[in-house]
Amino acid sequence: MEITPREKMIGSLSYILFFLPMLLDEKTEFTMFHARQSFGLFLIGLIASIIWVIPVLGTLVSTLAWIAITITIIFLMIKTYLGEKFLIAPLSEFSAKAITKLTIEKFFMIH
């Protein structure tokens, strides 16, 4: 199946706003794959932000985590725009577990 330029753009931008495919009603296998990975990055960022309040060590860990998250987002946005489904297995597994645990599977289902 051919991935359209619109899917590539929405999939790529979903790394900035993970629920963009849902907002634009573009829930294809390609866009939702990236939305799920992006949701995992969002949760990791949330955890890093919470850790930040711990004096010294928390700030250091949080800062390093945000640098890694930013680099990962840029890398994945480029791969997605090129039409690739680049799987980061631990991130994908973390996202799947979180989606199941939060009982929001329906939100991430494909039409």
N, C-alpha and C positions, 0 to 999 in steps of 0.2 A: 504494500500500500504506500502510495506517494504521500510524503509529508508536505503540506502546503506551506507557503511562506508565512501565512497568518498563524498557523500552528507553531512554526519555529519562533516567531516573534512573541506569541503569548507564552509559550513554554519557557523561553528565555527570560521574559519579564516576570514570570512566576517566581523566580529566585529573589525578586525584590518584594513581591506581594503574592504569597503562596496561594491565595484564594482567587487570583485573577481569572483563571479559566472558568471558575464557577460564576463569577460576576458577569463575564462576557458570554456565558453559555457556550463555551468551547471545550466541552469535556470529552476529549478524544483520548485514546490510549497514550498517545505521545504527550499531550499537555498534562494529563493527570499523573503520569509517571514523574514528571518534573515537579508538579505541585506537591506530591507526596515527599519527594526528597527535600524540597524547599521547606515543607512543614517541619521536617526533622532538624534542619538548620535553624529554623525559627525557635524551636524548643531548646536547642543547644545554646543559642544566643540568650534566651530567657534565663536559663540556668547560669550562664556566665555573668549575666547582669545581677542576679541574686548573690552569687559568690563575691562580686565586687565589693559588697559592704563589709566583708571581713578585712580587718586592717592588714596592711602590707602583703601578706601571702595571697589573700583573696584578690587584691587589686592586681598583683602580678599575673596570677593565673587567668583572671578575667581579661586582662589586656592581651595576653598571648592567645587566648581563645578567640577574641574578636579579630585579631590579625589573621589567624588561621581561617576563621569563618569568612572574612572579606575576600581573602585569596581564593578560597573554595568557590564562593559565589561567582566571582569574576570568571574563573576557569569554567565552571558549569554553564554560565550564561553563554560563553563563546562556543562551547561544545554543542549546546542546545541550538543556538542560532545556525550552526553548521548542519543541523539535522541529526545529531547523534544522541543516543540514549546512553550516556555514560553512567554506569552504575557504580556507586560507592556502597559496597555491600553492608558494612557496619551501619552506615547512615540509613540505608534503605530498611534494614532490619529494625533499627531503632524507631524509625517513622511508623512502620507497620505495627509494631508492638504498642506504640503510643496511640495510634489511631484506634486500635482495638480496645485498649484499656480505657480510653476516653469515650468509647462507644460513638464514634463519629464516622464510621465506615460509609454510611449513606452519603455523607457530604463529599466523599472522594470517589464515589461510583461513577462509572462511565455510562453515558446515555445508551 
